[in-house]
Amino acid sequence: EVQLVESGGGLVQAGGSLRLSCAASGFSVDDYAMCWFRQAPGKEREGYSCISSSDGSTYYPLSVKGRFTISRDSAKNTVYLQMNSLKPEETGVYYCAADPDDTIEGYSWDQIRSGMDYWGKGTLVSVSS
């Protein structure tokens, strides 16, 4: 059974940092595209980062590029999201997701979100101003 369990959320001041973790079971994080999404109340889930299974390429929207870093640890079967210089508008529930088909490169973030087959339950990040 595929499972994704996020952790590491919490309350942080604007400009601060957090590292989120996504522990996977039932598959190898090396074999699936892995992504992080954020959902604010009443909004769609917004893509924040992905790492490809084919070559480890990473993808970020312009809004977080240079501040967020996605990585994976094969030995721990875990994916991380390092978030620096956090902004209040980045408050929300952060979800980890997995896609066995690696449909990342060349797709829009809406398409990437639609292609994710597995989702965790999320971890809450609150950024205070």
Buried (B, 14 or more C-beta within 10 A) or exposed (E): EEEBBBBBBEEBEEEBEBEBBBBBEEBEBEEBBBBBBBBEEEEEBBBBBBBBBEEEEBBBEEEBEEBBBBBBEEEEBBBBBBBBEBBEEBBBBBBBBBBBEBBBEEBEBEEBBEBBEBBBEBBEBEBEE
